[in-house]
Structures are given as C-alpha cells and as structure tokens.
Amino acid sequence: MSDSCLFCRIVRREIPAAIVAETEHALAFRDIAPQAPVHVLVIPKAHVASLDAATDAAMLGHVVHLAAEVARAEGLAETGYRVVTNIGSDGGQSVAHLHFHVLGGRAMGWPPFPR
C-alpha cells in the first residue's frame, strides 16, 4: 500500500467512505461525485497504479467479480450497467490506484463522453 494514495487510505479506513461490499482482496464504495444513479468504485486492496500496471490475474479476477456482485446487489443486472476503468491522464484517470466504476440506474450513451 501507498502512504499517500487516496484509495489506499480508504482501504486502511483513514478516510471515510460509504462502503457497499468488501472481500479479502477488494473493496467497493460509493463515488463521492456520482455520474449515474448508481456509481460505485471497486478497487483492489493492494496498491496497483492502473490496469496497465496490473500483473496479478487472480487479483484482477477478484476485483471484476466483486464489480459484478455489486451490480447485482444494487439491482442493475436486469436492465444493465457499465463497468469501466480509466488508464492515464488521456484516459481520464484521476486517482493513481486501479479502480473500476460500476455505473447504472439509467440508460448509458455511446460514446460515453463528447469530444
């Protein structure tokens, strides 16, 4: 874990978060600036900067599995939802800790953002 990483500090409970699910390897909590009626972030508990830096396939499996569990628990499975991760500044990553956004509760457009 990183001492200064915002998400590592949430894992250590140094910063409060609205936690919705947790496993041995991953943590899910509500985004503080939701972009949809349901917007949950799912992160590995171990510090990994981004998907590009991820080398542990088992860890990725745990995180993605928790994302699907969260979507089902939030009632999104029937109508659909989006799971997305941003990598690097051009990809829109704002926190240098791997995180997946689980978004749902409304219809999603494509492309997701205007150019």
JOPE-V631528 format. One record per backbone hydrogen bond with DSSP energy under -0.5 kcal/mol. CO is the residue of the C=O (numbers start at 1). NH is the residue of the N-H. E is the energy in kcal/mol with one decimal. If there is no record, write none. Layout:
co:CO nh:NH e:E
co:CO nh:NH e:E
This chain:
co:5 nh:9 e:-2.2
co:6 nh:10 e:-1.6
co:7 nh:11 e:-2.3
co:8 nh:12 e:-2.1
co:9 nh:14 e:-2.8
co:9 nh:15 e:-1.0
co:10 nh:13 e:-1.4
co:17 nh:19 e:-1.5
co:18 nh:30 e:-2.3
co:21 nh:28 e:-2.8
co:25 nh:45 e:-2.6
co:26 nh:23 e:-2.8
co:27 nh:43 e:-2.9
co:28 nh:20 e:-2.6
co:28 nh:21 e:-1.5
co:29 nh:41 e:-3.4
co:31 nh:34 e:-0.5
co:38 nh:104 e:-2.0
co:39 nh:31 e:-2.8
co:40 nh:102 e:-3.2
co:41 nh:29 e:-2.4
co:42 nh:100 e:-2.5
co:43 nh:27 e:-2.4
co:48 nh:98 e:-3.8
co:50 nh:53 e:-0.8
co:50 nh:54 e:-0.6
co:51 nh:54 e:-0.9
co:55 nh:57 e:-0.9
co:56 nh:60 e:-2.1
co:57 nh:61 e:-2.2
co:58 nh:62 e:-2.1
co:59 nh:63 e:-2.2
co:60 nh:64 e:-2.7
co:61 nh:65 e:-2.4
co:62 nh:66 e:-2.1
co:63 nh:67 e:-2.0
co:64 nh:68 e:-2.0
co:65 nh:69 e:-2.2
co:66 nh:70 e:-2.7
co:67 nh:71 e:-2.2
co:68 nh:72 e:-2.2
co:69 nh:73 e:-2.6
co:70 nh:74 e:-2.2
co:71 nh:76 e:-2.8
co:71 nh:77 e:-0.5
co:72 nh:75 e:-1.6
co:76 nh:80 e:-2.6
co:80 nh:105 e:-0.6
co:82 nh:103 e:-3.0
co:84 nh:101 e:-3.4
co:87 nh:91 e:-0.7
co:88 nh:92 e:-0.5
co:88 nh:93 e:-2.7
co:89 nh:92 e:-1.1
co:95 nh:97 e:-2.4
co:98 nh:44 e:-0.6
co:100 nh:42 e:-2.5
co:100 nh:102 e:-0.5
co:101 nh:84 e:-1.9
co:101 nh:103 e:-0.7
co:102 nh:40 e:-2.3
co:103 nh:82 e:-2.9
co:104 nh:38 e:-2.4
